[in-house]
Amino acid sequence: MERLAILSDSLISKFLVWTCGPLGLIFNLYVFVKCIRNLAYGRKLRALIFVSQAGSRLTDTGRKVGNKYLPNISKVASLLFLSLSIADLLSSLYLLSLALADSYYSSLNYTLKSDGYKGTNHNSTLYSHNQSDTASRKNASIISPLANQWISSPLCLILRFLTVTGPIASALTTFMITVDRFFIVVYPLKVSLKLNLSRALKCCCGIWSLSIICGIATCIIATYTVQGTFNDVSWYNRLCIIDDASNGYVLPYVVFLGLGIFLTYISIAIIYIITLAKIHNINAQNKHNRLLIGTKRSDNLELGVIITGLIVAAGVLSWMPAGISSALFAARLIPYHQEIVSNFATITTLIMSANCLVNPIIFIILSRRIKSTRNKRKQRHHRNKILPSF
């Protein structure tokens, strides 16, 4: 009897896909709807509030409408977080699909026939868990038809697209969010350098065009490198990442993608360090004169930079283990056939996709924090207006 275990029966892997997949889908859908609402109704409601307040200064109609509907973040930030939520939605779908596929194939039993699929598999124990070690070694040259069926399935081809498109779009969108914070903090008076809605839209279109092209290229390479019967079923096959790490077309492409994401996060870290240094200088200059700029602008800058820093840290920490392990595999410094190494590589790859749950949580915290700060300032301003003057 043979059973295909896509996640190698790892409890950590199962926990990641069943937790981050559904929850990431829910949270990112919430962020997606909220950003769409901000972009669609922000300008109209701001105009409505302005007219209401101008026509009746003695009523609180405009303020009530503003508290309930006025977007908590700018349109540029809404657009960038919209792009980030879509990228994380793709990663969430990838994790959820892996979870469902693993549950389905783990429940299937298949009896190998004497004329089964022949090959040179070195890792049959990764997907055959009902056999003894002796039987596994005897059948080391037999490729599971279930594994062949899964890796050749249309769903696995779609997952190859998602696992490349989502992380690339997420990394590039995080880069744009960091650049937006950088220009706001370092060059506050140079309007020509700041991202407006039109520029942000063009950047998002470029990001998604590049991400989709890379995803399609991955599917094309997989189509031309797959040869009906797989000679080597390993962790990267079962996770629908690539098909043959030793293939002359696959390895340079994987190195290109990994190096590109690595350089992106290095650039993000450098820009973020410069932004933090500028924030420190602003706080030092306004230490003795909080009334001029520190009370409002400096606090907003600190909050925005902190949130951006959390996104950057989450991206780096989630990508770094997978990036390091992939580089070691590509350099043949770690044998990817061993079961322990395979389990580690599976977990690090899933951690990279599990970042899809962290980003929407950070966005929700940002939105709530800005709303709370704005309400406190309005209450403080209202109290100052009703104080008697002598």
Sequence and secondary structure as in RCSB ss.txt:
>XXXX:A:sequence
MERLAILSDSLISKFLVWTCGPLGLIFNLYVFVKCIRNLAYGRKLRALIFVSQAGSRLTDTGRKVGNKYLPNISK
VASLLFLSLSIADLLSSLYLLSLALADSYYSSLNYTLKSDGYKGTNHNSTLYSHNQSDTASRKNASIISPLANQW
ISSPLCLILRFLTVTGPIASALTTFMITVDRFFIVVYPLKVSLKLNLSRALKCCCGIWSLSIICGIATCIIATYT
VQGTFNDVSWYNRLCIIDDASNGYVLPYVVFLGLGIFLTYISIAIIYIITLAKIHNINAQNKHNRLLIGTKRSDN
LELGVIITGLIVAAGVLSWMPAGISSALFAARLIPYHQEIVSNFATITTLIMSANCLVNPIIFIILSRRIKSTRN
KRKQRHHRNKILPSF
>XXXX:A:secstr
 B   TTTT HHHHHHHHHHHHHHHHHHHHHHHHHHHHHHHHHHHHHHHHHHHHH TT  HHHHHHHHHS SS H
HHHHHHHHHHHHHHHHHHHHHHHHHHHHHHHT  B   TT EE   S GGGT  SS HHHHHHTTTEE HHHHHH
HTSHHHHHHHHHHHHHHHHHHHHHHHHHHHHHHHHH TT GGGS  HHHHHHHHHHHHHHHHHHHHHHHHHHHHH
  SS S   HHHHTTS S TT TTHHHHHHHHHHHHHHHHHHHHHHHHHHHHHHHHHHHHTTT IIIIIIIIIHH
HHHHHHHHHHHHHHHHHHHHHHHHHHHHHHTTSS TTSHHHHHHHHHHHHHHHHGGGHHHHHHHHHHHHHHHHHH
HHHHHHHHHHHS   
